[in-house]
Amino acid sequence: MSTTRRVVIAVFPDVDLLDVTGPAEVFALANRETGGRAGYRVQLAGPASGAVATSAGVRVVADLTFAEVDGVLDTLLVPGAVDLHPGGPVARIDREVVDWIRTAAPLARRVASVCVGAHLLAAAGLLDGRTATTHWSTAAQLAADHPAVTVDPDPIFVRSGNVWTGAGISACMDLALALVAEDLGEDVALAVARQLVMYLKRQGGQSQFSVPLSRPAASRRDIDELRTFISDHLDADLSAPALAERMRLSERHFARVFRRETGTTPGAYVEAARVEAARRLLESTDQPLDRVAAASGLGSVETLHRALRKQLGTTPAAYRRRFRTTTATATAATAATG
């Protein structure tokens, strides 16, 4: 017998289109892959019934008004909307949506936000005392507006009890797949991922973006040039003394300037850049671990293991099994038979 899992997705003017349709498609495919056993029933709820214009200009239709949402919900899913300002996007806080979330959340077994929807959950008080993520471009806003929330801008998604928060845009698919995996197991989630032609299903701990993109441009051009140098010379001596010498600064002054401009220490930045390079090699090649360690600048397999455990909570072999692309696999097979 199938179990009905009622999923209500909030929709409101200028909501991000993919944050609504992406999860809905994942749940629909889960139904198809299980012959209906998954039992997901998706409803869109908005301030008023009828058509809602999304940020893409495409309209979706609300099945219910907020006031009509009652009874037991399996999942309450909250996307977001942004207003564009000269300094960048700012998450929009619609008080009507926030008030409804406070009312609807107790009806749901779990609550999830997609992208800047985390700001709405936070405004409703659902994230206080929890760790949460959101789109990297508004993470600083979330942290500033809600000091009771521990904001981690890096992961694809974060689970804290029965509250899930997801990163930006396409990460809505990863979050929805994780919800399916929780309900129905990894095999069903991976079957859905295959139908979506998602060649891998990213874990929550996988980073939203690359190390250089994770930091805003520095106010000092020489620091930005140094970051480019680091990315291009990962196998060089990138110790703090060597970098300070390159900058023609004392080591102490260099460390202070670098932290002020990047928000992290030189050592932590270099390690993160090297781990990112190692990840790319693990995902896209079949190089042995000693070559991955050497090419990424981590030096030894032991250091590679230690760095991945520290930053990603996994081993190189486990990461490769999880995230290696089909292209890499096909290339290895061709080389073996060529």
C-alpha positions in Angstrom: 0.0 0.0 0.0 1.2 3.5 -0.8 1.5 6.2 1.9 0.2 9.6 1.0 2.9 12.2 1.6 1.4 15.7 1.3 3.9 18.3 0.2 2.9 21.9 0.2 5.1 24.4 -1.6 4.6 28.1 -0.9 4.3 30.4 -4.0 4.1 34.2 -4.0 5.0 37.0 -6.4 8.5 36.8 -7.8 9.2 33.4 -6.2 12.2 31.6 -7.9 10.6 29.3 -10.6 13.1 26.5 -10.3 12.8 26.4 -6.6 9.1 25.5 -7.1 9.2 23.3 -10.1 12.5 21.5 -9.3 11.4 19.8 -6.1 7.9 19.1 -7.6 9.5 17.2 -10.5 11.7 15.2 -8.1 8.6 14.1 -6.1 6.7 13.3 -9.2 9.5 11.1 -10.6 9.8 9.4 -7.2 6.1 8.4 -7.6 6.8 7.1 -11.1 9.9 5.2 -10.1 8.1 3.4 -7.3 4.9 2.7 -9.2 3.0 5.2 -7.0 4.3 3.7 -3.8 6.0 6.9 -2.8 2.7 8.6 -2.5 3.8 12.2 -2.9 1.0 14.7 -3.5 2.3 18.2 -4.3 0.1 21.3 -3.7 1.0 24.9 -4.3 -0.3 27.4 -1.7 -0.2 31.1 -2.1 -1.7 34.3 -0.6 -4.5 34.0 -3.1 -5.7 31.2 -5.4 -4.9 31.4 -9.1 -1.9 32.5 -11.2 1.3 33.7 -9.5 4.0 35.4 -11.5 7.4 34.0 -10.8 10.8 35.7 -11.1 11.2 34.2 -14.5 8.0 35.7 -15.7 6.4 32.3 -16.0 3.1 31.9 -14.0 2.3 29.0 -11.8 -1.1 28.3 -10.3 -1.8 28.1 -6.6 -4.0 25.2 -5.7 -4.9 26.6 -2.3 -4.8 29.9 -0.5 -2.7 30.0 2.7 -5.9 30.1 4.7 -7.1 26.9 3.1 -4.0 24.8 4.1 -5.1 22.7 7.0 -4.8 19.1 8.2 -1.5 17.1 8.4 1.4 17.9 6.1 4.3 15.7 5.4 6.6 18.4 4.1 6.3 22.2 4.0 8.6 23.6 1.4 9.4 27.3 1.3 11.2 28.9 -1.6 12.3 32.6 -1.7 12.4 35.7 -3.7 15.0 38.5 -4.0 15.0 42.2 -4.7 17.9 43.5 -6.7 20.0 46.3 -5.3 23.2 48.0 -6.5 25.1 46.0 -3.8 23.6 42.7 -4.9 20.5 40.6 -4.3 18.6 41.1 -1.0 16.2 38.4 0.2 12.7 39.6 0.3 10.8 39.2 3.6 7.0 39.1 3.0 5.3 39.3 6.3 2.2 37.5 5.0 4.3 34.6 4.0 6.2 34.6 7.3 3.0 34.7 9.4 1.6 31.8 7.4 4.8 29.7 7.9 4.4 30.1 11.7 0.9 28.7 11.4 1.7 25.9 8.9 5.0 24.7 10.3 3.4 22.9 13.3 1.2 20.9 10.9 4.2 19.5 9.0 6.4 16.5 9.8 9.3 18.4 8.4 10.0 21.9 7.0 12.4 22.8 4.3 13.6 26.0 2.7 15.1 26.4 -0.8 17.6 29.1 -1.6 16.7 32.4 0.1 13.6 30.8 1.5 15.8 30.3 4.6 15.3 34.0 5.3 11.6 33.4 5.6 12.0 30.4 8.0 14.4 32.5 10.1 11.9 35.4 10.2 9.3 32.9 11.4 11.7 31.9 14.2 12.2 28.3 12.9 16.0 28.6 12.6 16.9 30.0 16.0 19.5 27.9 17.6 20.0 25.8 14.4 22.7 25.7 11.7 21.3 26.7 8.3 22.4 27.5 4.8 21.1 29.6 2.0 22.3 31.0 -1.3 25.9 32.2 -0.9 24.9 35.7 -2.1 22.6 36.4 0.8 24.3 34.4 3.6 25.8 37.5 5.1 22.4 39.1 5.2 20.9 36.0 6.9 23.7 36.0 9.6 23.3 39.8 10.2 19.5 39.7 10.5 19.4 36.6 12.6 22.3 36.3 15.1 20.6 33.3 16.8 21.1 31.3 13.6 24.4 29.7 12.8 24.8 30.4 9.1 27.0 28.1 7.0 27.2 29.4 3.5 29.1 26.5 2.1 27.0 23.3 2.0 24.5 22.2 -0.6 22.0 21.6 2.2 21.9 21.4 6.0 19.6 19.3 8.1 18.9 20.3 11.7 16.3 18.1 13.3 13.2 18.2 11.2 14.2 21.5 9.5 16.2 21.4 6.3 17.7 24.4 4.5 19.0 24.3 1.0 21.5 26.4 -1.0 20.8 28.3 -4.2 18.9 27.5 -7.4 19.9 24.1 -8.7 20.6 22.8 -5.2 16.8 22.6 -4.8 17.1 19.3 -6.7 19.8 18.0 -4.3 17.7 18.9 -1.3 14.6 17.2 -2.8 16.6 14.1 -3.6 17.8 14.0 0.0 14.2 14.2 1.2 13.3 11.3 -1.1 16.3 9.3 0.2 15.2 9.9 3.8 11.7 8.6 2.9 12.4 5.8 0.4 16.1 5.0 0.6 19.1 5.9 -1.5 18.3 3.5 -4.4 15.0 5.3 -5.2 16.7 8.7 -4.9 19.5 7.6 -7.3 16.9 6.2 -9.7 15.2 9.6 -9.7 18.6 11.3 -10.2 19.2 9.1 -13.3 15.8 10.0 -14.7 16.7 13.7 -14.3 20.1 13.1 -16.0 21.8 14.2 -12.9 25.0 12.2 -13.2 25.6 12.4 -9.5 23.6 13.2 -6.4 25.6 15.6 -4.3 25.8 15.1 -0.6 24.9 17.9 1.8 28.5 18.5 2.7 29.6 19.2 -0.9 30.5 22.9 -1.4 28.2 25.3 -3.2 31.0 26.9 -5.1 34.8 27.1 -5.6 37.2 28.6 -3.2 38.0 31.7 -5.2 34.3 32.4 -5.8 33.5 31.8 -2.1 35.3 35.1 -1.2 34.3 38.6 -2.5 36.9 40.6 -4.4 39.5 42.1 -2.0 39.9 45.8 -1.6 43.6 45.3 -2.3 44.5 44.3 -5.8 47.7 42.6 -4.6 45.6 40.2 -2.5 43.4 39.3 -5.4 46.5 38.7 -7.5 47.9 36.5 -4.8 44.8 34.4 -4.7 45.1 33.9 -8.4 48.7 32.9 -7.9 47.7 30.3 -5.3 45.1 28.8 -7.6 47.7 28.5 -10.4 50.6 27.2 -8.3 49.0 24.7 -5.8 52.1 22.5 -5.9 54.4 25.4 -5.0 55.6 26.4 -1.5 52.5 28.3 -0.3 53.5 28.5 3.3 52.7 31.7 5.2 56.4 32.8 5.2 56.7 32.1 1.4 53.5 34.1 0.6 54.5 36.9 2.9 57.9 37.1 1.2 56.1 37.2 -2.2 54.0 40.1 -0.9 57.1 41.8 0.5 55.4 42.0 3.9 56.4 40.8 7.3 54.7 37.4 8.1 52.7 38.9 10.9 51.5 41.9 8.9 50.7 39.7 5.9 48.6 37.3 8.0 46.7 40.3 9.4 46.0 41.8 5.9 45.1 38.4 4.4 42.5 37.6 7.1 41.0 41.1 6.8 40.7 40.8 3.1 39.5 37.2 2.8 38.0 36.4 6.2 40.4 33.4 6.7 44.0 32.6 7.4 46.5 32.0 4.6 47.0 28.4 5.7 43.2 27.7 5.8 42.7 29.3 2.4 45.6 27.3 0.8 44.3 24.1 2.2 40.8 24.8 1.0 42.1 25.6 -2.5 44.1 22.4 -2.6 41.2 20.3 -1.4 39.0 21.8 -4.1 41.7 20.8 -6.7 41.8 17.3 -5.2 38.0 17.0 -5.4 38.0 17.9 -9.1 40.6 15.3 -9.8 38.8 12.7 -7.8 35.5 13.5 -9.7 37.0 13.7 -13.2 40.0 11.3 -13.3 41.1 7.9 -12.2 44.5 9.0 -11.2 45.9 7.1 -8.2 45.7 8.9 -4.9 49.4 9.7 -4.7 49.2 11.6 -8.0 46.0 13.4 -6.9 47.8 14.4 -3.7 50.9 15.7 -5.6 48.9 17.5 -8.3 46.7 19.3 -5.8 49.7 20.3 -3.7 48.7 18.2 -0.6 51.8 16.3 -1.1 51.1 12.8 0.4 48.2 10.4 0.5 48.2 10.8 4.3 47.7 14.5 4.0 45.0 14.1 1.3 43.1 11.8 3.7 43.5 14.1 6.6 42.4 17.2 4.6 39.3 15.6 3.1 38.2 14.2 6.5 38.7 17.6 8.0 36.8 19.6 5.3 34.4 17.1 3.9 34.0 14.4 6.5 34.9 11.7 4.1 37.8 9.7 2.6 39.2 10.2 -0.9 38.0 6.7 -2.0 34.5 7.3 -0.7 34.3 10.8 -2.3 35.4 9.3 -5.6 32.8 6.6 -5.5 30.1 9.1 -4.7 31.0 11.9 -7.1 33.1 10.5 -10.0 31.5 11.5 -13.3 30.5 9.0 -16.0 32.9 10.8 -18.3 35.8 9.8 -16.1 34.6 6.3 -15.9 34.1 6.1 -19.7 37.6 7.5 -20.3 39.1 4.9 -18.0 37.3 2.1 -19.8 38.5 3.4 -23.1 42.1 3.6 -22.0 41.9 0.1 -20.6 40.6 -1.4 -23.9 42.4 0.9 -26.3 
